[in-house]
Amino acid sequence: MQSTSPFHSLTPEVKYSPPWQDLSIIGIAGSSGSGKTSVAAEIVKSLNLPWVVILVMDSFYKTLTPEQHHKAHQNEYDFDCPDSIDFDLLVETLKDLKKGKKSHIPVYSFADHQRQPQTTTLYSPRVLILEGILALHDPRIAELLDVKIFVEADMDVCLGRRILRDVKERGRDIEGIVKQWFTFVKPSYTKFVAPQRGVSDIIIPRGIENLTAIDMVVKHIQRKLQEKSEAHTEELHRLGLIAAKIVGMNTILQSPETEEVDFVFYFDRLASILIERALDMTQYGPINVETPQGNKYMGLSPRGAVSAVAILRGGSCLETALKRSIPDCITGRVLIQTNESSQEPELHYLKLPPQLEEHSSILLLDPQMSSGGAALMAVRVLIDHGVQEEKIVFVTCAAGETGLKRLAAVFPKINIIVGRIEEDGEPRWMEKRYFGC
C-alpha cells in the first residue's frame, strides 16, 4: 500500500449534506382535537426509522405577562391566535436542527400557563414532525417543511376530544374548556387554522381513522427520504481529497516484523511530523524582541494559546510527540465509543481545557480513523463549547477515505492532517501496538 505526504484539506466550496444534516421536517396542522398528535404518532410508527422526533408547537407559547397570566387562569386568554406563539424562536430552532445543530426546546406547563426555566436538549434527528394548530401558518416555517399535512375533523368531535384531553391531562374544568372553545378556539379555527388547508400538500379527513390517507403520507415521506439518500450517496462519490504519504516510516509501522521499541520510536517520529505540520495552521502575529546582543528583531508569535484534545484512548498515543513540540501544551480528553447495536458514536467522558473557545488553535488528536463517526462527534462537541470551526486541526496517522470525506465535507473549515490513507473498514490497531495491549 502506497503512502503520500501530510496534507490539510478541503476547499470550502464543496457542498455536502450528510444524512443527519438537512433533516426532513413534516408539518401537521389542524384544529384542536382533530387528531394531529395521533396522526403524528402513527406516522412515526409506520416509518419505523431511528431518530424520528415529534416537536409540539405548544412548547413555544410565549412567556405571559402578569396580566396575561391572570387572564389565562380565568380562561380569558387567547392561546389559539398566532400572537400567542413565539414563531421567531421556533423558526430559529428549526433552522438550527436543519443544519445539524443541537437546540434547546422550551418546556411549557399547561397547569401553570407558563414557560418553565428549564429546557430540553434536542439533537438533530433524521425526521422531525412539527405538530400544532398553526404548524403551516408562518411562511418562514412553510419554506422549511418537506411535507405539509392538514388534519381535519368534525368540530363537535374536536370539542369532545378536547374536553377529555384537558380534563385528564391538563387539570382543567369542563366549564372553562367550553368557555374557551366558543370564545377563542372556534373563531381562531375559522380565521387562522382553516386557511392552512390551502397551503398543505396532503389533507387527511377524519384524522387517525383514515388509515388509507396516513399510508399515502408515509409512502410520500419514504420517497422524499429515498431521494435525499440517493443525493447523499452521489455527493459522497463526488467528494475527493488529496492524499499525501510518508512512505518510509509507514512501511516500518505496517510491517509485522517491526519490534515494539522500533514501532514506538517511528510512530512518535511520524506523529511529531504531523503535529509540526498541524502547527503550520496556527495563526501568528508580528512581535518585536530584543536579542541577547541588544538588537531589535521583528518576529512572529502565536495569536493566543494552542491546546489539544485527545480522543481516548488512541489519542494518548500522540501526546508524547505533542509534548516534544509544545512542552506546556494544555490538553483535554473526550471518550467516544460506538454503540454496538446502533453503530452510532456516543459521548461517555468529557474534560476540556478552560476558556477553550479563546484559544487560537485546538489540535484534535486520534491516531486512526475509519468511518469518521468519533471525529465528527468530537468536532461537534468542540463547536458546541464555543470553538470556531476554523480553529480546529484534526491530526491522525491513518484514516479511511470515506471517513475523511465525511469529516472534511461536514466541517469544511477545519484543517485535517493525515499520514496515510487506508482502506475503509480497517480495524483500529495502532494504539494496541503502541501501548503493547
C-alpha positions in Angstrom: 0.0 0.0 0.0 1.5 3.4 -1.0 1.5 6.5 1.2 1.6 10.2 0.5 2.9 13.4 2.3 0.8 15.0 5.1 -1.9 17.4 3.9 -4.6 19.7 5.1 -7.9 19.9 3.2 -10.7 20.6 1.9 -11.7 23.5 -0.2 -14.7 25.3 1.4 -16.5 25.5 -1.9 -17.5 21.8 -1.8 -21.2 21.4 -0.9 -22.3 18.4 1.1 -25.3 17.4 3.2 -24.7 14.3 5.4 -27.7 12.2 6.4 -28.1 13.8 9.8 -28.0 17.3 8.4 -30.7 18.9 6.3 -33.2 16.7 8.1 -36.7 16.2 6.7 -39.4 18.3 8.5 -43.0 17.2 8.3 -45.6 19.8 9.4 -49.0 18.7 10.7 -51.7 21.3 11.3 -55.4 21.2 12.1 -58.0 22.1 14.7 -57.5 21.4 18.4 -58.8 17.9 18.9 -58.6 17.0 15.2 -56.2 14.1 15.9 -52.9 15.7 14.9 -51.0 14.0 17.7 -52.4 10.6 16.9 -51.7 11.0 13.2 -48.1 12.1 14.0 -47.6 9.0 16.3 -49.0 6.7 13.6 -46.6 8.2 11.0 -43.7 7.6 13.4 -44.8 4.0 14.0 -45.3 3.3 10.2 -42.0 4.9 9.2 -40.2 2.5 11.6 -37.0 4.5 11.5 -34.4 5.6 14.1 -34.2 9.3 15.1 -37.8 10.4 14.3 -38.9 13.1 16.7 -42.3 14.8 17.3 -41.9 18.5 18.2 -45.1 20.0 19.6 -45.7 23.7 18.9 -47.3 24.2 22.4 -43.7 24.2 23.8 -43.2 27.6 22.0 -46.0 29.5 23.7 -44.8 33.0 24.7 -44.0 33.9 28.3 -47.0 35.7 29.7 -47.1 39.0 31.5 -48.7 39.0 35.0 -51.9 40.4 33.5 -52.0 37.8 30.7 -51.2 35.1 33.3 -54.2 36.2 35.4 -56.4 36.1 32.3 -55.1 32.6 31.4 -56.2 31.2 34.8 -59.7 32.8 34.2 -59.9 31.1 30.7 -59.9 34.6 29.1 -56.5 34.5 27.3 -56.4 33.5 23.6 -53.9 30.7 23.1 -55.2 29.9 19.6 -54.1 33.1 17.8 -50.7 33.4 16.1 -49.6 36.1 18.6 -49.5 33.5 21.4 -46.7 31.5 19.7 -43.0 32.6 19.7 -42.6 32.0 16.0 -39.2 33.7 15.9 -37.8 31.2 18.3 -39.5 28.3 16.6 -38.0 29.3 13.2 -34.6 29.7 14.7 -34.9 26.3 16.3 -35.9 24.6 13.1 -33.1 26.2 11.1 -30.5 25.1 13.7 -31.9 21.5 13.6 -31.9 21.6 9.8 -28.2 22.5 9.9 -27.5 19.5 12.2 -27.0 21.6 15.3 -28.5 20.9 18.7 -31.3 23.0 20.1 -32.8 23.8 23.5 -36.5 23.2 23.4 -38.7 25.3 25.9 -40.8 23.4 28.5 -44.3 24.8 28.9 -46.5 24.0 31.8 -50.3 24.0 31.0 -51.2 23.8 34.7 -49.2 27.0 35.4 -49.9 28.6 32.0 -46.2 29.5 31.9 -42.9 28.6 30.2 -40.6 26.8 32.7 -37.0 27.9 33.3 -35.5 24.5 32.2 -35.2 23.4 28.6 -34.9 20.1 26.8 -31.9 19.5 24.6 -32.7 18.1 21.2 -30.0 16.9 18.7 -30.9 17.0 15.0 -32.9 13.8 14.2 -33.4 12.2 10.8 -37.0 13.2 10.6 -38.8 15.9 12.6 -42.6 16.1 12.8 -43.8 19.6 13.8 -47.3 19.3 15.2 -49.6 22.2 16.1 -52.7 24.0 15.2 -50.6 26.7 13.4 -47.8 24.5 12.1 -48.4 25.8 8.5 -49.3 29.4 9.4 -45.9 31.1 9.2 -44.4 31.3 5.7 -40.9 31.0 7.1 -41.8 27.6 8.6 -43.6 26.5 5.5 -40.4 27.0 3.5 -38.5 24.7 5.8 -41.1 21.9 5.5 -40.6 18.9 3.2 -44.3 17.8 3.6 -47.2 19.9 4.8 -50.2 18.0 6.2 -53.6 19.3 7.3 -55.8 17.1 9.5 -59.5 17.9 9.6 -62.4 16.5 11.6 -65.9 17.5 12.6 -65.8 20.4 15.1 -68.2 18.7 17.6 -65.9 15.7 17.6 -62.9 18.0 18.2 -64.7 19.6 21.2 -65.4 16.3 22.7 -61.8 15.2 22.3 -60.5 18.5 23.8 -62.7 18.1 26.8 -61.4 14.6 27.5 -57.8 15.6 27.0 -57.8 18.9 29.0 -59.7 17.3 32.0 -57.5 14.2 32.1 -54.0 15.6 31.1 -54.1 19.4 32.0 -56.3 19.5 35.0 -59.0 21.9 33.5 -62.7 22.1 34.4 -65.3 21.4 31.8 -67.0 24.9 32.1 -63.6 26.6 31.4 -62.9 24.4 28.5 -66.3 25.1 26.8 -65.9 28.8 27.5 -62.5 28.9 25.9 -63.7 26.8 23.0 -66.5 29.2 21.9 -64.6 32.4 22.8 -61.3 31.7 21.2 -60.8 28.2 19.7 -63.6 28.1 17.2 -63.2 31.7 16.0 -59.5 31.2 15.6 -60.1 28.0 13.6 -62.1 30.0 11.1 -59.7 32.9 10.9 -56.2 31.2 11.2 -56.4 27.4 11.2 -58.7 26.6 8.3 -56.8 28.7 5.7 -53.8 26.4 6.2 -55.7 23.8 4.1 -54.8 25.9 1.0 -51.0 25.6 1.6 -51.0 21.9 2.6 -49.7 19.1 0.4 -52.0 16.5 1.8 -55.3 16.7 3.6 -56.3 13.9 5.9 -60.1 13.8 6.7 -61.2 12.1 9.9 -57.7 12.1 11.3 -56.4 8.8 12.8 -59.4 6.9 11.4 -58.3 7.5 7.8 -55.6 4.8 7.6 -55.6 4.9 3.8 -54.6 8.6 3.8 -52.0 8.0 6.5 -50.5 5.2 4.5 -50.2 7.6 1.5 -48.5 10.1 3.7 -46.0 7.6 4.9 -45.1 6.4 1.4 -44.7 10.1 0.3 -42.3 10.7 3.2 -40.4 7.5 2.4 -40.0 8.7 -1.3 -38.6 12.0 0.0 -36.1 10.3 2.3 -35.0 7.9 -0.5 -34.4 10.9 -2.8 -32.2 12.5 -0.1 -30.4 9.3 0.5 -29.6 8.9 -3.2 -28.4 12.5 -3.4 -26.2 12.0 -0.4 -24.6 8.9 -1.9 -23.9 10.7 -5.1 -22.3 13.6 -3.2 -20.0 11.1 -1.4 -18.8 9.7 -4.7 -18.0 13.2 -6.0 -16.1 14.3 -3.0 -12.3 14.0 -3.2 -9.3 14.5 -1.0 -5.7 15.0 -2.0 -3.8 12.2 -0.3 -0.2 12.5 0.9 2.3 9.9 2.0 5.3 9.3 4.2 6.5 6.1 2.7 9.5 5.1 4.8 8.0 5.4 8.3 4.6 3.9 7.3 6.4 0.9 5.8 8.1 0.2 9.2 4.9 0.8 11.1 3.0 -1.6 8.8 5.5 -4.4 9.0 4.6 -7.2 11.5 8.4 -7.8 11.9 8.9 -4.4 13.5 9.8 -4.7 17.2 7.8 -2.8 19.8 10.6 -0.4 20.7 11.1 0.4 17.0 7.4 0.8 16.4 7.1 3.3 19.3 10.1 5.2 18.0 8.9 5.6 14.4 5.3 6.2 15.5 6.5 9.1 17.7 8.6 10.4 14.9 5.7 10.3 12.4 3.4 11.9 15.0 5.9 14.7 15.6 6.0 15.5 11.8 2.2 15.5 11.7 1.9 17.8 14.7 4.6 20.1 13.4 2.5 20.3 10.2 -0.6 21.0 12.2 1.2 23.9 13.9 1.6 25.5 10.5 -2.1 26.0 10.7 -1.7 28.2 13.8 -2.3 31.9 13.5 0.7 34.1 14.1 1.1 37.8 14.6 4.2 40.2 14.4 6.2 40.8 17.6 9.4 42.7 18.4 12.0 41.2 20.6 15.4 42.3 21.8 18.2 39.8 21.2 21.0 39.0 23.8 23.2 41.3 21.7 20.8 44.2 22.3 19.5 44.2 18.7 15.8 44.5 17.7 14.3 41.6 15.9 10.9 41.5 14.3 9.5 38.0 14.6 6.2 36.1 14.9 4.3 34.8 17.9 1.2 32.6 18.1 -2.0 34.6 18.4 -3.1 33.1 21.7 -2.8 29.7 23.3 -2.5 26.4 21.4 -4.3 23.5 23.1 -5.0 19.9 22.2 -7.9 17.4 22.9 -7.2 13.7 22.7 -10.0 11.3 21.6 -9.5 8.4 24.1 -7.9 6.0 24.2 -6.0 6.2 21.0 -5.4 10.0 21.1 -3.0 9.5 24.0 -0.5 7.9 21.6 0.1 11.3 20.1 0.8 13.1 23.3 4.5 12.2 23.5 5.1 13.9 20.2 2.8 16.8 21.2 4.9 17.4 24.3 8.1 17.4 22.3 6.7 20.1 20.0 4.8 22.1 22.7 6.0 21.1 26.2 3.5 23.3 28.0 0.5 22.5 25.8 -2.8 22.4 27.6 -4.7 19.2 26.9 -8.2 17.8 27.3 -9.9 14.5 26.8 -13.1 13.1 25.2 -14.1 9.4 25.3 -16.3 8.5 22.4 -17.4 4.9 21.8 -19.5 3.3 19.1 -22.8 1.7 20.2 -22.7 -1.9 19.1 -26.4 -2.2 18.3 -26.9 1.2 16.6 -23.3 1.7 15.3 -23.7 5.4 16.4 -20.9 7.2 18.3 -21.7 8.0 22.0 -20.0 10.5 24.3 -19.0 8.9 27.6 -16.5 11.3 29.1 -15.6 15.0 28.6 -12.9 17.1 30.1 -11.9 20.2 28.1 -9.4 22.9 29.0 -10.9 26.1 30.5 -11.6 29.0 28.1 -11.1 26.7 25.2 -13.1 28.9 22.9 -10.5 31.7 23.4 -7.5 29.6 22.2 -6.0 30.4 18.8 -5.7 26.8 17.7 -7.0 23.4 19.0 -5.4 20.2 17.9 -7.8 17.2 17.9 -5.8 14.0 18.2 -6.8 10.5 17.1 -4.1 8.1 15.6 -6.5 6.1 13.4 -9.9 7.0 11.9 -12.2 4.7 10.0 -15.8 5.8 9.4 -15.3 9.2 11.0 -18.1 8.9 13.5 -16.0 9.6 16.6 -14.2 12.5 14.8 -17.5 14.1 13.7 -18.9 13.9 17.2 -15.6 15.3 18.7 -15.6 18.3 16.4 -19.3 18.9 17.1 -18.5 18.8 20.9 -15.8 21.4 20.4 -18.1 23.6 18.3 -20.9 23.3 20.9 -18.4 24.6 23.5 -17.8 27.8 21.5 -14.8 26.8 19.5 -14.8 28.3 16.0 -14.6 25.6 13.3 -11.6 27.2 11.5 -9.5 26.9 14.7 -9.7 23.1 14.8 -6.9 21.0 13.4 -7.6 17.3 13.2 -4.5 15.1 13.4 -4.4 11.4 12.5 -1.8 9.0 11.4 -4.1 6.8 9.3 -7.6 7.3 8.1 -10.1 5.6 5.8 -11.1 7.5 2.7 -14.8 7.5 3.4 -14.3 8.8 7.0 -12.0 11.6 5.7 -14.6 12.6 3.0 -17.3 12.8 5.6 -15.3 14.8 8.1 -13.9 17.3 5.6 -17.3 17.7 3.9 -19.4 18.2 7.1 -16.8 20.6 8.6 -15.1 22.2 5.6 -13.4 25.0 7.6 -11.3 22.7 9.8 -7.8 21.6 8.8 -7.0 17.9 8.5 -3.5 16.4 8.8 -3.2 12.8 7.9 -0.2 10.5 7.4 -1.8 7.7 5.4 -5.0 6.9 3.5 -6.0 3.4 4.3 -8.8 1.1 3.1 -12.2 1.6 4.6 -13.1 -0.7 7.4 -9.6 -1.3 8.6 -9.7 -2.2 12.3 -8.0 0.0 14.9 -4.7 -1.4 15.7 -2.2 1.4 16.2 -2.9 2.1 19.9 -2.7 -1.6 20.7 0.8 -1.9 19.2 1.9 1.4 20.7 0.8 0.5 24.3 1.5 -3.2 23.9 -2.0 -4.2 24.8 
